[in-house]
Amino acid sequence: MKRAADVRGSLTVRAAIILSCHTIGLAVIRALGTKGVPILAVHFNKTDMGQVSRYVNESFAAPHPEGDEERFLALLEDLADRYPNSLLIPADDPSLVVVSRNKARLSRRLTVGCTDWAVTEKFIDKKMTYALAKELGIPIPKTVLPESENDIVRHGESIGYPLIVKPCVSHSYYRAFRRKLVLAENCDQLVTAYRDAAEIGIEMMLQEYIPGDDGMGANYNSYFWEGEPLVEFTAEKVRLSPSRFGIPSVVVSKHVPEVIEPGRSILRAMGFSGYSCTEFKKDVRDGVYKLMEVNGRHNRSASLSLACGINFPWLQYRHLLHGELPVIGSMLPGVYWIDEFKDAFAVMRCLKNREAKLAHCLQPYLRSNVFSVFDISDVKPFLKRCGDALRTMFLPASAGHAYAIVGLDLIDTLHDCCMMFPYA
């Protein structure tokens, strides 16, 4: 890997600084790297596999943006001095929040690829997202925001069980509890989940549970500018890990017309510009897609659109640095994106619970597909991911090693697997 000084002297085009190099960041690195864009990778975890991609010119270890914001910003300003006018792309929510809040400061020497905080707050804080959707008449699950613990029993009874106990700010909750939300089957579970979050100051919502299998989810991906969608791409979720409320392990490109207009409406109302992924879930009770969240950054399955002929990071780069407005392109349907690490356990679950036959589970692997990490032309991130997982399995938890994030991720996945065999 080149030294920073060597890279600085060799750059003939403006660089892209990618913040966070895990699944999302890796996809962005590859999307831009294959176009010849110099990549500066900033990672907060040693297990971020994107930092070893062949397309990375230089990688930089940084403090966690929400753990030491000032040192994180100082690193970015140092990069701005060395690589002025580079494109800064936050590839996860913690870095997005810090960069957005400090966009004016960073924009003095960098081109910042995210929205102003006044817009970012509307999708980072889900209570604001749902309030806006309700004003617009966009279907959402029944959602209430309890003001105190005294409210939750009453609200729980009005919504009905099971219900979702969901954080207003997802990434803060996930960092603390390693889960996205809690499905409360009764009042005791509701109160416990609410108290756990309240103890560390995380605001929670109560939300109606929308029944339906993993395949009911859909994504509206788009590049917006001045209130208009310049490029649009839709996809359907196939499997989640863990099931129902987990992270997508398989997604397929598909035309889902029902989510396009509500997706456009919420982004226009937010005043959003740039790339986003807006998520919906189809309610099997009435057949209506309900808005779940807006992700105002590149998403986990970002490499799917690239495999379908739409390179969103490259469009963003050309637009923000060279003023070239993207044009609407056509998507290739029927291409699968697979998180090869999480989907192994999702397939095991499906087979054990007889949710699907083996041939159906293997279908994404036998059709046109792209993997989240494995790429024969850029294999080091896959090898690093495997190596980090093995270290986690064999190093003692008390050793204080640097693989905590992968360890927790692996524990989450293994926990899902163990839940399939509760009496083993």
Stockholm file with secondary structure:
# STOCKHOLM 1.0

chainA/1-424         MKRAADVRGSLTVRAAIILSCHTIGLAVIRALGTKGVPILAVHFNKTDMGQVSRYVNESFAAPHPEGDEERFLALLEDLADRYPNSLLIPADDPSLVVVSRNKARLSRRLTVGCTDWAVTEKFIDKKMTYALAKELGIPIPKTVLPESENDIVRHGESIGYPLIVKPCVSHSYYRAFRRKLVLAENCDQLVTAYRDAAEIGIEMMLQEYIPGDDGMGANYNSYFWEGEPLVEFTAEKVRLSPSRFGIPSVVVSKHVPEVIEPGRSILRAMGFSGYSCTEFKKDVRDGVYKLMEVNGRHNRSASLSLACGINFPWLQYRHLLHGELPVIGSMLPGVYWIDEFKDAFAVMRCLKNREAKLAHCLQPYLRSNVFSVFDISDVKPFLKRCGDALRTMFLPASAGHAYAIVGLDLIDTLHDCCMMFPYA
#=GR chainA/1-424 SS CCCHHHHHHHCCSCCEEEECCSHHHHHHHHHHHTTTCCEEEEESSTTCGGGGCTTEEEEEECCCTTTSHHHHHHHHHHHHHHSTTCEEEECSHHHHHHHHHTHHHHTTTSEECSCCHHHHHHHHSHHHHHHHHHHHTCCCCCEECCSSHHHHHHHHHHHCSSEEEEESSHHHHHHHHSSSCEEESSHHHHHHHHHHHHHTTCCEEEEECCCCCGGGEEEEEEEEETTEEEEEEEEEEEEEESTTTSEEEEEEECCCGGGHHHHHHHHHHHTCCEEEEEEEEEETTTTEEEEEEEECSCCTTHHHHHHTTCCHHHHHHHHHHHCCCCCCCCCCTTCEEECHHHHHHHHHHHHHTTSSCHHHHHHHHHSSEEESSCCTTSCHHHHHHHHHHHHHHHSCGGGCCSCHHHHHHHHHHHHHHHHTSTTC
#=GC SS_cons         CCCHHHHHHHCCSCCEEEECCSHHHHHHHHHHHTTTCCEEEEESSTTCGGGGCTTEEEEEECCCTTTSHHHHHHHHHHHHHHSTTCEEEECSHHHHHHHHHTHHHHTTTSEECSCCHHHHHHHHSHHHHHHHHHHHTCCCCCEECCSSHHHHHHHHHHHCSSEEEEESSHHHHHHHHSSSCEEESSHHHHHHHHHHHHHTTCCEEEEECCCCCGGGEEEEEEEEETTEEEEEEEEEEEEEESTTTSEEEEEEECCCGGGHHHHHHHHHHHTCCEEEEEEEEEETTTTEEEEEEEECSCCTTHHHHHHTTCCHHHHHHHHHHHCCCCCCCCCCTTCEEECHHHHHHHHHHHHHTTSSCHHHHHHHHHSSEEESSCCTTSCHHHHHHHHHHHHHHHSCGGGCCSCHHHHHHHHHHHHHHHHTSTTC
//
